[in-house]
Amino acid sequence: MIKQYLNTFFAVCESGSFTKAAARTFVTPSAVTQQINSLEKDLGVSLFERTPKGVKLTNAGEYLSVYGAELVRRNEQLRRGLADLASEERAICVATSMMEKCRLLYDLWILFSQQGNNYQIRMASIDSEHHIPERTDLIESVNGHVPWTKSWEFMEICKVPFGFAFQQSHPLYGEKRIRLEQLRGETVMSINDGSSEEIRSMLEELHRNDINVVYPKGNGSSLIWECAFRGYVLVAPVCWDDILINMSMSACEWEQSMAYGFFYRKDPAPAARDFLEFIRKTYAGEVPGGRVPVLTEW
């Protein structure tokens, strides 16, 4: 209520009369008078001298006109800060990059929103050096057990098969399935040197079949560019088909796959925890409306 009284006080100060202040604030003159009287009673001072020609500030009124403006400003700042804090608590931040692309998130979020919650989703970018924004709650990705993943928990959604990506000029470009014997004599670039059991198993299979394996000088998107420029065959999860540059992905004929899902903080915020529980139930078939697609169609 004090905020409304102060707004009325400043309206009277600027207009010079209760009647004009009433017109500016879209209330009756008696309402303005009542609010000013209540403010004066609450503060224990007279703020205006009433005269036939209008009103004039008293010394106390002059003081309030100076320091009251700061009070109103701080009050608004406090309200905005509290509103922003409440908004942050209802928001889930998902970080993405070329390599950590959202393939399942959007369908999941549509289903999640239909549950009647008022959560918000916010997107953040992971830079080329793989610096993850501090506010990040979730990252959707394959689990290659690379260094950054060690400080995160992981919820597996499905297994994504390995495949081989070929440039348009390669004889195997466009093949649906690839056999090991078709790769003998080829130079294959791996996404890393075996930081996960799944990748290690794939690389051992390649080495046993006399297939030359090289590793990228950098990491992340640099390996895709390096493959494209050097003409190497790329071994990678088939879900990367949508980020390849002038290359086409072919699935392995033998069983080799990687885990795919969501990375999340070890101590997730309540909003992120609710969404993760929804994801778990969705893929367990417990959520009405149907499950979202998984990445196993290869």
MIDOSE-1310 file (N, C-alpha, C; in nm, 2 decimals, decimal comma, always signed):
residues 298
mikq	+0,08/-0,12/+0,00/+0,00/+0,00/+0,00/+0,09/+0,13/+0,00; +0,20/+0,12/+0,07/+0,29/+0,24/+0,08/+0,33/+0,28/-0,06; +0,35/+0,18/-0,15/+0,39/+0,22/-0,29/+0,28/+0,30/-0,36; +0,16/+0,26/-0,34/+0,05/+0,33/-0,40/+0,04/+0,47/-0,35
ylnt	+0,06/+0,49/-0,21/+0,05/+0,62/-0,15/+0,17/+0,71/-0,21; +0,28/+0,65/-0,22/+0,40/+0,73/-0,27/+0,37/+0,77/-0,42; +0,32/+0,68/-0,50/+0,29/+0,72/-0,64/+0,19/+0,83/-0,64; +0,09/+0,83/-0,55/-0,01/+0,94/-0,55/+0,06/+1,07/-0,50
ffav	+0,15/+1,05/-0,40/+0,22/+1,17/-0,35/+0,30/+1,24/-0,46; +0,37/+1,16/-0,55/+0,45/+1,22/-0,65/+0,36/+1,28/-0,76; +0,25/+1,22/-0,78/+0,15/+1,27/-0,88/+0,10/+1,41/-0,84; +0,08/+1,43/-0,71/+0,04/+1,56/-0,65/+0,15/+1,66/-0,66
cesg	+0,27/+1,61/-0,63/+0,39/+1,70/-0,64/+0,41/+1,75/-0,79; +0,39/+1,67/-0,88/+0,41/+1,70/-1,02/+0,30/+1,79/-1,08; +0,18/+1,76/-1,03/+0,06/+1,84/-1,09/+0,02/+1,96/-1,01; +0,06/+1,97/-0,88/+0,03/+2,08/-0,80/-0,10/+2,09/-0,74
sftk	-0,19/+1,99/-0,76/-0,32/+1,98/-0,70/-0,37/+1,84/-0,69; -0,46/+1,82/-0,59/-0,52/+1,69/-0,57/-0,61/+1,65/-0,69; -0,68/+1,76/-0,75/-0,77/+1,73/-0,86/-0,70/+1,69/-0,98; -0,59/+1,76/-1,02/-0,51/+1,72/-1,13/-0,44/+1,59/-1,12
aaar	-0,40/+1,56/-0,99/-0,33/+1,43/-0,96/-0,44/+1,32/-0,98; -0,56/+1,34/-0,95/-0,67/+1,24/-0,96/-0,69/+1,21/-1,11; -0,68/+1,32/-1,20/-0,70/+1,30/-1,34/-0,59/+1,22/-1,40; -0,47/+1,24/-1,35/-0,35/+1,17/-1,40/-0,34/+1,02/-1,36
tfvt	-0,40/+1,00/-1,24/-0,39/+0,86/-1,19/-0,52/+0,78/-1,20; -0,62/+0,85/-1,27/-0,75/+0,78/-1,30/-0,82/+0,74/-1,18; -0,82/+0,82/-1,07/-0,91/+0,80/-0,96/-0,98/+0,93/-0,92; -1,07/+0,93/-0,82/-1,14/+1,05/-0,79/-1,05/+1,14/-0,70
psav	-1,08/+1,27/-0,70/-1,01/+1,36/-0,60/-1,02/+1,32/-0,46; -1,14/+1,26/-0,42/-1,15/+1,22/-0,28/-1,06/+1,10/-0,25; -1,03/+1,01/-0,35/-0,94/+0,90/-0,33/-0,80/+0,95/-0,31; -0,76/+1,06/-0,39/-0,63/+1,12/-0,37/-0,62/+1,18/-0,23
tqqi	-0,72/+1,25/-0,19/-0,71/+1,31/-0,06/-0,70/+1,20/+0,05; -0,78/+1,10/+0,04/-0,77/+0,99/+0,14/-0,63/+0,93/+0,14; -0,57/+0,90/+0,03/-0,44/+0,84/+0,03/-0,33/+0,93/+0,08; -0,34/+1,06/+0,05/-0,24/+1,15/+0,11/-0,26/+1,17/+0,26
nsle	-0,39/+1,17/+0,30/-0,41/+1,18/+0,45/-0,36/+1,05/+0,52; -0,38/+0,94/+0,46/-0,33/+0,81/+0,52/-0,18/+0,81/+0,52; -0,11/+0,86/+0,42/+0,03/+0,87/+0,42/+0,08/+0,96/+0,52; +0,02/+1,07/+0,54/+0,06/+1,17/+0,64/+0,04/+1,11/+0,78
kdlg	-0,07/+1,04/+0,80/-0,09/+0,98/+0,93/+0,01/+0,87/+0,96; +0,04/+0,79/+0,86/+0,14/+0,68/+0,88/+0,28/+0,74/+0,91; +0,32/+0,85/+0,84/+0,45/+0,91/+0,87/+0,45/+1,00/+0,98; +0,34/+1,05/+1,03/+0,33/+1,14/+1,14/+0,37/+1,28/+1,11
vslf	+0,36/+1,32/+0,98/+0,40/+1,46/+0,94/+0,30/+1,51/+0,84; +0,29/+1,64/+0,82/+0,22/+1,70/+0,71/+0,31/+1,72/+0,59; +0,26/+1,67/+0,48/+0,34/+1,68/+0,36/+0,30/+1,80/+0,27; +0,18/+1,84/+0,27/+0,14/+1,95/+0,19/+0,07/+2,06/+0,27
ertp	+0,09/+2,18/+0,23/+0,01/+2,29/+0,27/-0,11/+2,31/+0,17; -0,23/+2,30/+0,22/-0,35/+2,31/+0,13/-0,38/+2,46/+0,12; -0,40/+2,51/+0,00/-0,43/+2,65/-0,02/-0,54/+2,65/-0,13; -0,62/+2,77/-0,14/-0,72/+2,78/-0,24/-0,66/+2,76/-0,38
kgvk	-0,53/+2,79/-0,40/-0,47/+2,78/-0,53/-0,41/+2,65/-0,56; -0,41/+2,56/-0,46/-0,35/+2,43/-0,48/-0,28/+2,38/-0,36; -0,17/+2,31/-0,38/-0,10/+2,26/-0,26/+0,05/+2,30/-0,28; +0,12/+2,30/-0,16/+0,26/+2,34/-0,16/+0,33/+2,24/-0,06
ltna	+0,44/+2,20/-0,10/+0,52/+2,10/-0,01/+0,56/+2,17/+0,11; +0,55/+2,10/+0,23/+0,61/+2,14/+0,35/+0,75/+2,09/+0,35; +0,83/+2,13/+0,46/+0,97/+2,08/+0,47/+0,97/+1,93/+0,47; +0,88/+1,86/+0,54/+0,87/+1,72/+0,54/+0,84/+1,66/+0,40
geyl	+0,75/+1,74/+0,33/+0,72/+1,70/+0,19/+0,84/+1,71/+0,10; +0,91/+1,82/+0,12/+1,03/+1,83/+0,03/+1,13/+1,72/+0,06; +1,15/+1,68/+0,18/+1,24/+1,57/+0,22/+1,19/+1,44/+0,16; +1,06/+1,41/+0,16/+1,01/+1,29/+0,11/+1,02/+1,29/-0,05
svyg	+1,00/+1,41/-0,11/+1,01/+1,41/-0,25/+1,15/+1,38/-0,30; +1,25/+1,40/-0,22/+1,39/+1,37/-0,25/+1,42/+1,22/-0,23; +1,40/+1,18/-0,10/+1,43/+1,04/-0,06/+1,33/+0,94/-0,10; +1,20/+0,98/-0,11/+1,10/+0,89/-0,15/+1,12/+0,83/-0,29
aelv	+1,17/+0,91/-0,38/+1,19/+0,87/-0,52/+1,29/+0,75/-0,52; +1,40/+0,76/-0,43/+1,50/+0,65/-0,42/+1,43/+0,53/-0,36; +1,34/+0,55/-0,26/+1,27/+0,44/-0,20/+1,18/+0,36/-0,31; +1,11/+0,44/-0,39/+1,03/+0,38/-0,50/+1,12/+0,30/-0,59
rrne	+1,23/+0,36/-0,63/+1,33/+0,30/-0,72/+1,38/+0,16/-0,67; +1,42/+0,17/-0,54/+1,47/+0,05/-0,47/+1,36/-0,06/-0,46; +1,24/-0,01/-0,43/+1,13/-0,10/-0,42/+1,10/-0,18/-0,55; +1,11/-0,10/-0,66/+1,09/-0,16/-0,79/+1,21/-0,26/-0,82
qlrr	+1,33/-0,22/-0,79/+1,45/-0,30/-0,81/+1,43/-0,43/-0,73; +1,38/-0,42/-0,60/+1,36/-0,54/-0,52/+1,26/-0,63/-0,58; +1,15/-0,58/-0,63/+1,04/-0,66/-0,69/+1,09/-0,73/-0,81; +1,17/-0,65/-0,90/+1,22/-0,72/-1,02/+1,32/-0,83/-0,99
glad	+1,40/-0,80/-0,88/+1,50/-0,90/-0,84/+1,43/-1,03/-0,79; +1,33/-1,01/-0,71/+1,26/-1,13/-0,66/+1,19/-1,20/-0,77; +1,13/-1,13/-0,87/+1,06/-1,19/-0,98/+1,16/-1,27/-1,07; +1,28/-1,21/-1,09/+1,39/-1,28/-1,17/+1,43/-1,40/-1,10
lase	+1,44/-1,40/-0,96/+1,48/-1,51/-0,89/+1,38/-1,62/-0,90; +1,25/-1,59/-0,89/+1,15/-1,68/-0,90/+1,15/-1,75/-1,04; +1,18/-1,66/-1,14/+1,18/-1,71/-1,28/+1,30/-1,81/-1,30; +1,41/-1,78/-1,24/+1,53/-1,87/-1,24/+1,50/-2,00/-1,18
erai	+1,42/-2,00/-1,07/+1,39/-2,13/-1,01/+1,30/-2,21/-1,09; +1,22/-2,15/-1,18/+1,13/-2,22/-1,26/+1,19/-2,25/-1,40; +1,31/-2,22/-1,42/+1,37/-2,24/-1,55/+1,47/-2,35/-1,55; +1,48/-2,42/-1,67/+1,57/-2,53/-1,69/+1,66/-2,49/-1,81
cvat	+1,79/-2,48/-1,78/+1,89/-2,44/-1,88/+1,95/-2,56/-1,95; +1,94/-2,57/-2,08/+2,00/-2,68/-2,16/+2,11/-2,62/-2,25; +2,23/-2,67/-2,24/+2,34/-2,62/-2,32/+2,36/-2,71/-2,44; +2,38/-2,65/-2,55/+2,40/-2,72/-2,68/+2,52/-2,68/-2,76
smme	+2,56/-2,76/-2,85/+2,67/-2,72/-2,94/+2,65/-2,81/-3,07; +2,74/-2,80/-3,16/+2,72/-2,88/-3,28/+2,72/-3,03/-3,25; +2,81/-3,06/-3,15/+2,82/-3,20/-3,11/+2,71/-3,25/-3,01; +2,67/-3,16/-2,92/+2,56/-3,19/-2,83/+2,43/-3,12/-2,87
kcrl	+2,38/-3,18/-2,98/+2,26/-3,13/-3,04/+2,13/-3,19/-2,97; +2,03/-3,11/-2,96/+1,90/-3,16/-2,90/+1,82/-3,24/-3,01; +1,82/-3,37/-2,99/+1,74/-3,45/-3,09/+1,61/-3,50/-3,02; +1,61/-3,52/-2,89/+1,50/-3,57/-2,82/+1,43/-3,46/-2,73
lydl	+1,50/-3,36/-2,70/+1,45/-3,26/-2,61/+1,32/-3,20/-2,64; +1,30/-3,15/-2,77/+1,18/-3,07/-2,80/+1,05/-3,16/-2,79; +1,06/-3,28/-2,84/+0,94/-3,36/-2,82/+0,91/-3,39/-2,67; +1,01/-3,41/-2,60/+1,00/-3,43/-2,45/+0,94/-3,31/-2,38
wilf	+0,99/-3,19/-2,42/+0,94/-3,07/-2,36/+0,79/-3,04/-2,39; +0,75/-3,07/-2,51/+0,61/-3,06/-2,54/+0,52/-3,14/-2,45; +0,56/-3,27/-2,44/+0,49/-3,36/-2,35/+0,49/-3,31/-2,20; +0,61/-3,27/-2,16/+0,63/-3,22/-2,02/+0,54/-3,10/-2,00
sqqg	+0,53/-3,01/-2,09/+0,45/-2,89/-2,08/+0,30/-2,92/-2,06; +0,26/-3,03/-2,12/+0,12/-3,07/-2,12/+0,08/-3,12/-1,98; +0,18/-3,13/-1,89/+0,14/-3,18/-1,75/+0,09/-3,07/-1,67; +0,09/-2,94/-1,72/+0,03/-2,83/-1,64/+0,13/-2,75/-1,56
nnyq	+0,26/-2,78/-1,57/+0,36/-2,71/-1,50/+0,39/-2,57/-1,57; +0,45/-2,48/-1,50/+0,48/-2,35/-1,56/+0,63/-2,33/-1,57; +0,70/-2,44/-1,59/+0,85/-2,43/-1,60/+0,88/-2,37/-1,74; +1,00/-2,31/-1,75/+1,05/-2,25/-1,87/+1,18/-2,32/-1,91
irma	+1,20/-2,32/-2,04/+1,33/-2,38/-2,09/+1,41/-2,27/-2,15; +1,54/-2,27/-2,11/+1,64/-2,17/-2,17/+1,75/-2,25/-2,23; +1,80/-2,19/-2,34/+1,91/-2,25/-2,42/+2,03/-2,17/-2,40; +2,15/-2,24/-2,39/+2,28/-2,18/-2,38/+2,37/-2,25/-2,48
sids	+2,48/-2,18/-2,51/+2,57/-2,24/-2,61/+2,70/-2,28/-2,55; +2,75/-2,40/-2,59/+2,88/-2,45/-2,55/+2,98/-2,40/-2,65; +3,08/-2,33/-2,62/+3,17/-2,28/-2,72/+3,27/-2,38/-2,78; +3,35/-2,34/-2,87/+3,44/-2,43/-2,94/+3,54/-2,50/-2,85
ehhi	+3,57/-2,43/-2,74/+3,67/-2,49/-2,64/+3,59/-2,58/-2,54; +3,47/-2,60/-2,56/+3,38/-2,68/-2,48/+3,37/-2,63/-2,33; +3,36/-2,49/-2,32/+3,33/-2,43/-2,19/+3,18/-2,44/-2,18; +3,13/-2,50/-2,07/+2,99/-2,52/-2,05/+2,94/-2,41/-1,96
pert	+2,84/-2,33/-2,00/+2,79/-2,22/-1,91/+2,75/-2,27/-1,77; +2,79/-2,19/-1,67/+2,77/-2,23/-1,53/+2,63/-2,26/-1,50; +2,53/-2,20/-1,56/+2,39/-2,22/-1,52/+2,33/-2,34/-1,58; +2,41/-2,42/-1,66/+2,35/-2,53/-1,73/+2,30/-2,64/-1,64
dlie	+2,18/-2,69/-1,67/+2,12/-2,80/-1,60/+2,14/-2,93/-1,67; +2,12/-2,93/-1,81/+2,11/-3,05/-1,89/+2,19/-3,04/-2,01; +2,25/-3,15/-2,06/+2,32/-3,16/-2,19/+2,28/-3,29/-2,25; +2,22/-3,28/-2,37/+2,18/-3,41/-2,44/+2,30/-3,45/-2,53
svng	+2,34/-3,57/-2,52/+2,46/-3,62/-2,59/+2,48/-3,77/-2,59; +2,57/-3,82/-2,67/+2,63/-3,95/-2,65/+2,72/-3,95/-2,53; +2,74/-4,06/-2,47/+2,83/-4,07/-2,36/+2,96/-4,14/-2,40; +3,05/-4,05/-2,44/+3,18/-4,10/-2,48/+3,29/-4,11/-2,37
hvpw	+3,24/-4,07/-2,24/+3,33/-4,07/-2,13/+3,45/-3,98/-2,15; +3,43/-3,87/-2,22/+3,54/-3,77/-2,23/+3,55/-3,70/-2,10; +3,66/-3,62/-2,08/+3,69/-3,56/-1,95/+3,57/-3,48/-1,89; +3,51/-3,39/-1,97/+3,41/-3,30/-1,91/+3,29/-3,38/-1,85
tksw	+3,26/-3,50/-1,90/+3,15/-3,58/-1,85/+3,17/-3,64/-1,71; +3,29/-3,64/-1,66/+3,32/-3,70/-1,53/+3,26/-3,63/-1,41; +3,23/-3,50/-1,43/+3,17/-3,42/-1,32/+3,02/-3,42/-1,33; +2,96/-3,50/-1,42/+2,82/-3,50/-1,44/+2,76/-3,64/-1,42
efme	+2,63/-3,64/-1,39/+2,56/-3,77/-1,39/+2,50/-3,79/-1,53; +2,46/-3,92/-1,56/+2,41/-3,95/-1,69/+2,29/-4,03/-1,69; +2,18/-4,00/-1,76/+2,06/-4,08/-1,77/+2,06/-4,13/-1,91; +2,08/-4,26/-1,93/+2,08/-4,33/-2,06/+1,93/-4,34/-2,11
ickv	+1,91/-4,30/-2,23/+1,78/-4,32/-2,30/+1,78/-4,44/-2,39; +1,89/-4,45/-2,47/+1,89/-4,56/-2,56/+2,04/-4,58/-2,60; +2,06/-4,69/-2,69/+2,19/-4,71/-2,75/+2,18/-4,67/-2,89; +2,29/-4,60/-2,93/+2,30/-4,55/-3,07/+2,41/-4,63/-3,14
pfgf	+2,38/-4,70/-3,25/+2,48/-4,77/-3,32/+2,59/-4,69/-3,38; +2,71/-4,75/-3,39/+2,82/-4,68/-3,46/+2,79/-4,69/-3,61; +2,85/-4,60/-3,68/+2,85/-4,60/-3,83/+2,97/-4,55/-3,88; +2,98/-4,55/-4,02/+3,10/-4,49/-4,09/+3,05/-4,38/-4,19
afqq	+3,11/-4,27/-4,18/+3,07/-4,16/-4,27/+3,17/-4,15/-4,39; +3,11/-4,14/-4,51/+3,20/-4,13/-4,63/+3,17/-4,00/-4,71; +3,27/-3,95/-4,77/+3,25/-3,84/-4,85/+3,18/-3,88/-4,98; +3,12/-3,78/-5,05/+3,05/-3,81/-5,17/+3,13/-3,88/-5,28
shpl	+3,26/-3,85/-5,28/+3,35/-3,92/-5,39/+3,39/-4,06/-5,35; +3,36/-4,10/-5,23/+3,40/-4,24/-5,19/+3,31/-4,34/-5,25; +3,37/-4,46/-5,29/+3,29/-4,57/-5,35/+3,18/-4,62/-5,26; +3,20/-4,61/-5,13/+3,10/-4,66/-5,03/+3,00/-4,56/-4,99
ygek	+3,01/-4,44/-5,05/+2,91/-4,34/-5,02/+2,77/-4,39/-5,05; +2,67/-4,37/-4,96/+2,53/-4,41/-4,99/+2,50/-4,55/-4,95; +2,60/-4,63/-4,91/+2,57/-4,77/-4,86/+2,49/-4,77/-4,73; +2,39/-4,85/-4,72/+2,31/-4,86/-4,59/+2,39/-4,93/-4,48
rirl	+2,46/-5,04/-4,51/+2,53/-5,11/-4,41/+2,67/-5,14/-4,46; +2,76/-5,14/-4,36/+2,90/-5,16/-4,40/+2,96/-5,28/-4,32; +3,03/-5,37/-4,40/+3,09/-5,48/-4,34/+3,24/-5,45/-4,32; +3,30/-5,52/-4,22/+3,44/-5,49/-4,19/+3,53/-5,51/-4,31
eqlr	+3,51/-5,61/-4,39/+3,60/-5,64/-4,50/+3,60/-5,53/-4,60; +3,49/-5,45/-4,61/+3,48/-5,34/-4,70/+3,57/-5,22/-4,66; +3,62/-5,22/-4,54/+3,70/-5,11/-4,49/+3,85/-5,14/-4,48; +3,89/-5,26/-4,52/+4,03/-5,30/-4,52/+4,11/-5,20/-4,62
getv	+4,22/-5,15/-4,57/+4,30/-5,06/-4,65/+4,25/-4,91/-4,64; +4,14/-4,89/-4,57/+4,10/-4,75/-4,55/+4,16/-4,69/-4,42; +4,17/-4,56/-4,42/+4,21/-4,48/-4,30/+4,09/-4,43/-4,24; +4,06/-4,47/-4,12/+3,94/-4,43/-4,04/+3,98/-4,34/-3,93
msin	+3,91/-4,23/-3,91/+3,93/-4,14/-3,80/+3,83/-4,17/-3,69; +3,88/-4,19/-3,57/+3,79/-4,21/-3,46/+3,76/-4,09/-3,38; +3,64/-4,09/-3,31/+3,61/-3,97/-3,24/+3,70/-3,95/-3,12; +3,76/-4,05/-3,06/+3,87/-4,04/-2,97/+3,94/-4,17/-2,96
dgss	+4,04/-4,18/-2,87/+4,13/-4,29/-2,87/+4,09/-4,40/-2,77; +3,96/-4,41/-2,74/+3,91/-4,52/-2,66/+3,88/-4,48/-2,52; +3,82/-4,36/-2,49/+3,80/-4,32/-2,35/+3,68/-4,39/-2,29; +3,60/-4,46/-2,37/+3,49/-4,54/-2,32/+3,51/-4,68/-2,37
eeir	+3,44/-4,77/-2,29/+3,45/-4,92/-2,33/+3,39/-4,94/-2,46; +3,28/-4,87/-2,50/+3,22/-4,89/-2,63/+3,31/-4,85/-2,74; +3,38/-4,74/-2,73/+3,47/-4,69/-2,83/+3,59/-4,78/-2,84; +3,64/-4,82/-2,72/+3,76/-4,91/-2,72/+3,73/-5,04/-2,79
smle	+3,61/-5,09/-2,77/+3,57/-5,22/-2,83/+3,56/-5,20/-2,99; +3,51/-5,09/-3,03/+3,50/-5,07/-3,18/+3,64/-5,05/-3,24; +3,73/-4,98/-3,17/+3,87/-4,96/-3,22/+3,94/-5,10/-3,23; +3,93/-5,18/-3,13/+3,99/-5,31/-3,13/+3,94/-5,40/-3,24
elhr	+3,82/-5,39/-3,27/+3,76/-5,46/-3,39/+3,82/-5,41/-3,52; +3,84/-5,28/-3,53/+3,90/-5,23/-3,65/+4,05/-5,27/-3,67; +4,12/-5,26/-3,56/+4,26/-5,30/-3,56/+4,28/-5,45/-3,60; +4,19/-5,53/-3,54/+4,20/-5,68/-3,57/+4,18/-5,71/-3,72
ndin	+4,11/-5,62/-3,79/+4,08/-5,64/-3,93/+4,17/-5,55/-4,02; +4,29/-5,51/-3,97/+4,39/-5,44/-4,05/+4,33/-5,31/-4,11; +4,25/-5,24/-4,03/+4,20/-5,11/-4,07/+4,28/-5,00/-3,99; +4,34/-4,91/-4,07/+4,42/-4,80/-4,01/+4,33/-4,70/-3,94
vvyp	+4,37/-4,67/-3,81/+4,29/-4,57/-3,73/+4,37/-4,46/-3,70; +4,33/-4,34/-3,72/+4,39/-4,21/-3,68/+4,30/-4,13/-3,58; +4,36/-4,04/-3,51/+4,28/-3,96/-3,41/+4,29/-3,81/-3,45; +4,19/-3,74/-3,42/+4,19/-3,59/-3,45/+4,29/-3,52/-3,36
kgng	+4,35/-3,41/-3,42/+4,44/-3,33/-3,34/+4,37/-3,25/-3,23; +4,24/-3,21/-3,27/+4,16/-3,14/-3,17/+4,05/-3,23/-3,12; +3,94/-3,17/-3,08/+3,82/-3,25/-3,04/+3,70/-3,18/-3,08; +3,58/-3,24/-3,06/+3,46/-3,17/-3,09/+3,44/-3,16/-3,24
ssli	+3,39/-3,05/-3,29/+3,36/-3,03/-3,43/+3,49/-3,04/-3,52; +3,61/-3,02/-3,46/+3,73/-3,01/-3,55/+3,75/-3,14/-3,62; +3,71/-3,26/-3,56/+3,74/-3,38/-3,62/+3,65/-3,40/-3,75; +3,53/-3,34/-3,75/+3,45/-3,35/-3,87/+3,51/-3,27/-3,98
weca	+3,56/-3,15/-3,95/+3,63/-3,07/-4,05/+3,75/-3,14/-4,10; +3,83/-3,20/-4,01/+3,95/-3,27/-4,05/+3,92/-3,39/-4,14; +3,82/-3,47/-4,11/+3,78/-3,58/-4,20/+3,74/-3,53/-4,33; +3,67/-3,42/-4,34/+3,62/-3,37/-4,46/+3,73/-3,32/-4,55
frgy	+3,84/-3,25/-4,49/+3,95/-3,20/-4,57/+4,05/-3,31/-4,61; +4,07/-3,41/-4,52/+4,17/-3,51/-4,55/+4,12/-3,63/-4,62; +3,99/-3,64/-4,63/+3,93/-3,75/-4,71/+3,92/-3,88/-4,63; +3,93/-3,87/-4,50/+3,92/-3,99/-4,41/+3,78/-4,04/-4,40
vlva	+3,77/-4,17/-4,36/+3,64/-4,22/-4,32/+3,62/-4,19/-4,17; +3,50/-4,15/-4,13/+3,48/-4,12/-3,99/+3,40/-4,23/-3,92; +3,45/-4,28/-3,81/+3,37/-4,37/-3,73/+3,31/-4,30/-3,62; +3,17/-4,30/-3,60/+3,11/-4,22/-3,51/+2,97/-4,27/-3,49
pvcw	+2,90/-4,23/-3,38/+2,76/-4,27/-3,36/+2,67/-4,22/-3,48; +2,58/-4,30/-3,52/+2,50/-4,27/-3,64/+2,41/-4,15/-3,62; +2,39/-4,11/-3,50/+2,31/-3,99/-3,48/+2,38/-3,86/-3,52; +2,51/-3,87/-3,55/+2,58/-3,76/-3,60/+2,56/-3,73/-3,75
ddil	+2,48/-3,81/-3,81/+2,44/-3,80/-3,95/+2,39/-3,66/-3,98; +2,32/-3,60/-3,88/+2,27/-3,47/-3,91/+2,36/-3,35/-3,89; +2,49/-3,38/-3,86/+2,59/-3,27/-3,85/+2,71/-3,28/-3,94; +2,70/-3,39/-4,03/+2,82/-3,41/-4,11/+2,83/-3,31/-4,23
inms	+2,95/-3,29/-4,28/+2,97/-3,19/-4,38/+3,01/-3,27/-4,51; +2,92/-3,27/-4,61/+2,93/-3,34/-4,74/+2,97/-3,48/-4,72; +2,91/-3,55/-4,62/+2,94/-3,69/-4,59/+2,80/-3,76/-4,57; +2,80/-3,89/-4,58/+2,68/-3,97/-4,56/+2,72/-4,08/-4,47
msac	+2,63/-4,11/-4,37/+2,65/-4,21/-4,27/+2,60/-4,34/-4,31; +2,68/-4,45/-4,29/+2,63/-4,59/-4,31/+2,65/-4,66/-4,18; +2,55/-4,74/-4,14/+2,55/-4,81/-4,01/+2,65/-4,94/-4,03; +2,70/-4,98/-3,91/+2,78/-5,10/-3,90/+2,69/-5,22/-3,92
eweq	+2,74/-5,32/-3,99/+2,66/-5,45/-4,00/+2,67/-5,53/-3,87; +2,78/-5,51/-3,79/+2,79/-5,58/-3,66/+2,75/-5,49/-3,55; +2,73/-5,55/-3,43/+2,67/-5,48/-3,32/+2,78/-5,40/-3,24; +2,77/-5,27/-3,26/+2,86/-5,18/-3,18/+2,77/-5,05/-3,16
smay	+2,77/-5,01/-3,04/+2,68/-4,89/-3,01/+2,74/-4,81/-2,89; +2,68/-4,69/-2,88/+2,71/-4,60/-2,77/+2,59/-4,56/-2,69; +2,60/-4,53/-2,56/+2,49/-4,48/-2,49/+2,45/-4,34/-2,52; +2,32/-4,31/-2,53/+2,28/-4,17/-2,56/+2,17/-4,13/-2,46
gffy	+2,18/-4,00/-2,41/+2,08/-3,96/-2,31/+2,11/-3,82/-2,27; +2,09/-3,79/-2,14/+2,11/-3,66/-2,08/+2,21/-3,66/-1,97; +2,30/-3,56/-1,98/+2,39/-3,54/-1,87/+2,32/-3,43/-1,78; +2,34/-3,45/-1,65/+2,28/-3,35/-1,55/+2,37/-3,33/-1,43
rkdp	+2,36/-3,22/-1,36/+2,44/-3,19/-1,25/+2,42/-3,30/-1,14; +2,53/-3,32/-1,06/+2,52/-3,42/-0,95/+2,42/-3,39/-0,85; +2,40/-3,26/-0,83/+2,29/-3,21/-0,74/+2,20/-3,12/-0,82; +2,11/-3,18/-0,90/+2,03/-3,10/-0,99/+1,93/-3,00/-0,91
apaa	+1,90/-2,89/-0,97/+1,80/-2,80/-0,92/+1,66/-2,87/-0,92; +1,57/-2,82/-0,84/+1,44/-2,89/-0,83/+1,37/-2,90/-0,97; +1,37/-2,79/-1,05/+1,31/-2,79/-1,18/+1,37/-2,90/-1,27; +1,50/-2,90/-1,27/+1,57/-3,00/-1,35/+1,54/-3,14/-1,30
rdfl	+1,53/-3,16/-1,17/+1,50/-3,29/-1,11/+1,36/-3,34/-1,16; +1,26/-3,25/-1,16/+1,13/-3,28/-1,20/+1,13/-3,32/-1,35; +1,20/-3,25/-1,43/+1,21/-3,28/-1,58/+1,27/-3,42/-1,60; +1,38/-3,45/-1,53/+1,45/-3,57/-1,54/+1,36/-3,69/-1,50
efir	+1,28/-3,67/-1,39/+1,19/-3,77/-1,35/+1,08/-3,80/-1,46; +1,04/-3,69/-1,52/+0,94/-3,70/-1,63/+1,00/-3,78/-1,75; +1,13/-3,75/-1,78/+1,20/-3,82/-1,89/+1,21/-3,97/-1,85; +1,24/-4,00/-1,73/+1,25/-4,14/-1,69/+1,12/-4,21/-1,71
ktya	+1,01/-4,15/-1,66/+0,88/-4,21/-1,67/+0,84/-4,23/-1,82; +0,87/-4,13/-1,90/+0,83/-4,13/-2,04/+0,89/-4,25/-2,11; +1,02/-4,28/-2,09/+1,09/-4,39/-2,15/+1,06/-4,52/-2,08; +1,00/-4,51/-1,97/+0,95/-4,64/-1,90/+0,81/-4,67/-1,94
gevp	+0,75/-4,58/-2,02/+0,61/-4,60/-2,07/+0,51/-4,57/-1,97; +0,54/-4,48/-1,87/+0,45/-4,45/-1,76/+0,37/-4,32/-1,79; +0,40/-4,25/-1,89/+0,34/-4,12/-1,92/+0,24/-4,12/-2,03; +0,11/-4,09/-2,00/+0,01/-4,09/-2,11/+0,05/-4,00/-2,22
ggrv	+0,01/-4,03/-2,34/+0,05/-3,95/-2,46/+0,15/-4,01/-2,54; +0,22/-4,11/-2,50/+0,31/-4,18/-2,58/+0,45/-4,14/-2,56; +0,55/-4,23/-2,59/+0,69/-4,21/-2,58/+0,74/-4,13/-2,70; +0,84/-4,05/-2,68/+0,90/-3,97/-2,79/+0,99/-4,07/-2,87
pvlt	+1,03/-4,03/-2,99/+1,12/-4,12/-3,07/+1,25/-4,14/-3,00; +1,31/-4,26/-3,03/+1,45/-4,28/-2,98/+1,54/-4,30/-3,10; +1,67/-4,30/-3,08/+1,76/-4,30/-3,19/+1,81/-4,44/-3,23; +1,72/-4,53/-3,25/+1,76/-4,67/-3,28/+1,70/-4,72/-3,41
ew	+1,67/-4,63/-3,50/+1,60/-4,66/-3,63/+1,70/-4,71/-3,74; +1,83/-4,71/-3,70/+1,93/-4,75/-3,81/+1,93/-4,90/-3,81
